[in-house]
């Protein structure tokens, strides 16, 4: 599952609901230390955890994100100060040079972020943060990255050193700094940190409201086009879908756009598109029963859809959400 880190209002909503940090920790089966770091915006959260936060706090997911217009000013300023502090630490540790070097070499080899991330056994968001110079890298991770770039580790380190000495990385570092400044501004969008950078191609949007909270799709008639996020670059079969339903409860705005990869495996905690038939889909939150059986959940009214072996092929994973 993709992981994100974001400036949040979890603590504010927890206190408004009269809930203790211990109650929240018990609900998510996490330590108090982990909850504290998440509330401060220092620790990463996966999609399943994010949904559970919203469920526990009884609020839409988008309300958990710091927003320039509606959030308390001290929360926004605290987040900005933390990002500036980390940026200085990363610069001091040479992470910006490393990230820029990896990006330069990856581009020279005509490899995508997705390809290197997958072949390095990392999520896209983690590898993207490395190239942005915002995450430390262990020796084991460097070996995996070198393997993904199809070169010996020592050669990779030496090439980055040579590029740095030639001044070839300065432009990339400056671009990363400018992009990071934009991405670290609280805007209240799921996965905005990792996915705000999109290529110039467009992706088709489908879906109109159907019966019982279902969505009707006609692939012969797109309803819109939208910028393709970088996580779906070169994936020709990917598409976007208007949410236009309240069957996920208040977790997401009905105006949200879901970006779908039909070939990405679906797992517990994902949001997925389930094809009831060729033109009718149900948006579900994927869960797992005690016996390991996957099922989909919808609300308003509550509904549980148990997936058989053949049904797994009818599930398309939502990989990115634009609120």
C-alpha positions in Angstrom: 0.0 0.0 0.0 1.1 3.5 -0.9 2.2 5.5 2.2 1.9 9.2 2.7 3.1 11.8 5.2 1.0 14.9 5.6 0.3 17.9 7.9 -2.8 16.9 9.7 -5.6 17.9 12.1 -5.9 14.4 13.7 -5.1 15.7 17.2 -7.6 18.6 16.9 -10.4 16.2 15.8 -9.5 13.7 18.5 -9.8 16.3 21.2 -13.1 17.6 19.7 -14.5 14.1 19.9 -13.3 13.8 23.6 -11.1 10.8 22.7 -7.7 10.1 24.3 -4.5 9.2 22.5 -4.6 5.8 24.1 -8.1 5.1 22.7 -6.9 6.1 19.3 -3.8 3.9 19.7 -5.9 0.9 20.8 -8.3 1.4 17.8 -5.5 1.3 15.3 -3.4 -1.3 17.2 -0.5 1.1 17.3 1.8 2.4 20.1 1.3 5.8 21.7 4.7 6.9 20.3 3.5 6.1 16.8 0.2 8.0 17.2 2.1 11.0 18.6 4.4 11.1 15.6 1.5 10.7 13.2 -0.4 13.6 14.9 2.7 15.8 14.5 3.0 14.9 10.9 6.4 13.1 11.3 5.4 9.5 10.6 4.0 7.9 7.4 0.5 6.6 7.1 -0.9 4.0 4.7 -4.3 4.1 3.1 -5.9 1.6 5.4 -4.7 3.5 8.5 -6.0 6.8 7.0 -9.4 5.3 6.6 -9.4 4.0 10.2 -8.4 7.5 11.5 -11.4 9.0 9.6 -13.7 6.3 10.9 -12.6 6.7 14.5 -12.8 10.5 14.4 -16.2 10.4 12.5 -15.1 12.9 9.8 -14.3 12.9 6.1 -10.8 12.0 5.2 -10.1 15.4 3.6 -10.9 17.1 6.9 -7.8 15.5 8.4 -5.5 17.4 6.2 -4.2 20.9 7.1 -5.8 23.4 4.8 -4.6 27.0 4.4 -8.2 28.3 4.4 -9.7 26.4 7.3 -6.9 25.2 9.6 -5.5 26.9 12.6 -2.6 29.2 11.7 -0.3 27.8 14.4 -0.8 24.3 12.9 0.1 25.5 9.4 3.2 27.4 10.7 4.4 24.5 12.8 4.2 22.2 9.7 6.2 24.8 7.6 8.9 25.1 10.3 9.3 21.3 10.5 9.7 21.1 6.7 12.3 23.9 6.7 14.2 22.1 9.6 14.2 18.8 7.7 15.3 20.5 4.5 18.3 22.0 6.2 19.2 18.6 7.8 18.9 16.9 4.4 21.1 19.4 2.7 23.8 19.1 5.4 23.8 15.3 5.1 24.2 15.4 1.3 20.8 13.8 0.6 20.0 16.4 -2.0 23.1 15.5 -4.0 22.3 11.8 -3.7 18.8 12.3 -4.8 19.7 14.5 -7.7 22.4 12.0 -8.8 19.9 9.1 -8.8 17.4 11.1 -10.8 20.0 12.1 -13.4 21.3 8.5 -13.8 17.7 7.1 -13.9 16.8 9.6 -16.7 19.9 8.8 -18.6 18.9 5.1 -18.6 15.3 6.0 -19.6 13.8 4.3 -16.5 10.7 5.5 -14.8 10.2 6.2 -11.1 7.8 3.3 -10.9 10.3 0.9 -12.5 13.2 1.8 -10.2 10.9 1.8 -7.1 9.5 -1.6 -7.9 12.8 -3.2 -8.7 14.3 -1.7 -5.5 11.5 -3.3 -3.4 10.2 0.2 -2.4 6.9 2.0 -2.6 6.8 4.7 -5.2 6.4 7.4 -2.5 9.5 6.2 -0.6 11.7 6.2 -3.7 10.3 9.5 -4.8 11.3 11.1 -1.5 14.9 9.7 -1.9 15.2 11.3 -5.3 13.8 14.5 -3.8 16.6 14.4 -1.2 14.1 14.1 1.6 14.9 10.6 3.0 18.0 8.9 4.3 19.1 5.7 2.5 20.5 2.6 4.1 23.3 0.6 2.5 20.9 -2.3 1.8 18.5 0.1 0.0 21.4 1.6 -2.0 22.4 -1.9 -3.2 18.8 -2.5 -4.3 18.7 0.9 -6.1 22.0 0.1 -7.8 20.6 -3.2 -8.9 17.4 -1.5 -10.2 19.6 1.0 -12.2 21.6 -2.0 -13.5 25.0 -1.0 -12.3 27.4 -2.0 -9.5 27.0 -0.1 -6.2 30.5 1.4 -6.2 30.0 2.5 -9.8 26.8 4.2 -8.9 28.4 6.1 -6.0 31.4 7.1 -8.2 29.1 8.4 -11.0 27.1 10.5 -8.6 30.4 11.9 -7.2 31.6 12.8 -10.7 28.3 14.4 -11.6 28.4 16.5 -8.4 32.0 17.6 -9.1 31.1 18.7 -12.6 28.2 20.8 -11.3 25.8 18.7 -13.3 23.4 18.2 -10.4 22.9 21.8 -9.3 20.0 22.4 -11.7 18.2 19.3 -10.5 18.7 20.2 -6.9 17.2 23.7 -7.5 14.2 22.2 -9.3 13.7 19.7 -6.4 13.9 22.6 -3.9 11.3 24.6 -5.8 9.0 21.5 -6.2 9.4 20.6 -2.5 8.4 24.1 -1.5 5.2 23.8 -3.5 4.5 20.2 -2.3 5.1 20.9 1.4 2.5 23.7 1.4 -0.6 22.4 3.1 -3.3 21.9 0.5 -5.4 19.0 1.8 -5.1 16.4 -0.9 -4.5 12.7 -0.5 -1.0 11.7 -1.7 -0.3 15.2 -2.8 3.3 14.9 -1.5 4.2 12.1 -3.8 1.9 12.6 -6.8 1.5 16.3 -7.3 4.0 16.1 -10.1 2.3 14.9 -13.3 3.5 14.5 -16.8 1.9 16.5 -19.7 -0.4 13.7 -21.0 -4.1 13.5 -20.2 -6.1 10.6 -18.8 -9.7 10.0 -19.6 -12.4 10.4 -16.9 -15.5 8.2 -17.0 -18.5 7.6 -14.8 -22.0 9.1 -14.1 -24.2 8.4 -11.1 -26.2 5.2 -11.5 -28.7 3.3 -9.3 -28.2 2.4 -5.6 -25.0 4.4 -5.4 -23.4 2.5 -8.3 -21.6 4.2 -11.1 -22.3 3.7 -14.8 -19.3 3.6 -17.1 -19.3 3.9 -20.9 -15.8 3.6 -22.2 -17.0 4.9 -25.6 -17.9 8.2 -24.1 -15.5 10.0 -21.7 -16.9 12.7 -19.6 -13.7 14.7 -19.1 -9.9 14.6 -19.3 -7.5 15.3 -16.4 -3.7 15.5 -16.0 -2.2 12.0 -15.6 -0.3 11.6 -12.3 3.2 10.4 -12.5 2.4 7.0 -10.8 0.4 6.1 -14.0 2.9 7.3 -16.5 3.2 4.9 -19.5 0.2 2.9 -18.2 -2.1 3.0 -21.2 -4.9 1.1 -19.6 -5.2 3.3 -16.6 -8.2 5.5 -16.3 -9.9 8.0 -14.0 -13.4 7.7 -12.5 -15.8 10.3 -11.1 -16.7 9.2 -7.6 -20.3 10.7 -7.8 -21.6 8.4 -5.0 -21.9 8.5 -1.2 -21.6 4.8 -0.8 -18.2 5.2 0.8 -19.9 7.3 3.5 -18.2 10.6 4.3 -14.7 9.3 3.7 -14.3 11.1 0.4 -16.1 14.0 -1.3 -18.5 12.9 -4.0 -16.6 15.3 -6.3 -13.4 13.3 -5.9 -11.7 11.8 -9.0 -10.3 8.3 -8.6 -7.3 7.2 -10.7 -7.4 3.5 -11.4 -4.8 1.0 -12.5 -6.6 -2.2 -13.7 -3.5 -4.3 -13.4 -2.3 -3.3 -9.9 -3.0 -6.1 -7.4 -5.7 -5.2 -4.8 -5.0 -5.8 -1.1 -6.6 -5.2 2.2 -7.0 -1.5 3.0 -7.3 -0.4 -0.7 -10.1 1.4 -2.3 -11.1 -0.5 -5.4 -13.5 -0.4 -8.4 -15.6 -3.6 -8.5 -17.3 -4.4 -11.8 -20.8 -5.8 -11.1 -21.2 -6.0 -14.9 -19.5 -4.5 -18.0 -20.9 -1.0 -17.4 -21.8 -0.9 -13.7 -19.2 -0.5 -10.9 -19.3 -0.3 -7.2 -16.6 1.6 -5.3 -15.6 -0.4 -2.2 -13.2 -0.3 0.7 -11.4 -3.7 0.6 -11.3 -5.6 3.9 -10.2 -9.1 4.9 -12.2 -11.5 7.1 -10.7 -13.7 9.9 -10.4 -16.6 7.4 -8.5 -14.5 4.9 -11.5 -13.9 2.5 -11.5 -10.5 0.8 -14.7 -8.5 0.9 -15.8 -5.0 0.0 -17.6 -2.6 2.3 -20.0 0.2 1.4 -22.1 2.4 3.6 -25.3 4.4 3.6 -26.8 1.7 3.7 -24.2 -0.7 5.0 -23.3 -3.4 2.5 -20.8 -6.3 2.5 -19.7 -7.8 -0.9 -17.8 -11.1 -0.5 -15.4 -11.7 -3.4 -14.9 -15.2 -4.8 -11.9 -16.2 -6.8 -13.4 -15.1 -10.0 -14.4 -11.7 -8.5 -10.8 -10.7 -7.8 -10.3 -10.3 -11.6 -13.2 -7.8 -11.5 -11.4 -5.5 -9.0 -9.4 -2.5 -10.2 -7.2 -0.8 -7.6 -7.5 2.9 -7.0 -3.9 4.2 -6.8 -4.4 7.9 -6.4 -7.3 10.2 -5.4 -7.8 13.9 -6.4 -10.2 15.6 -3.9 
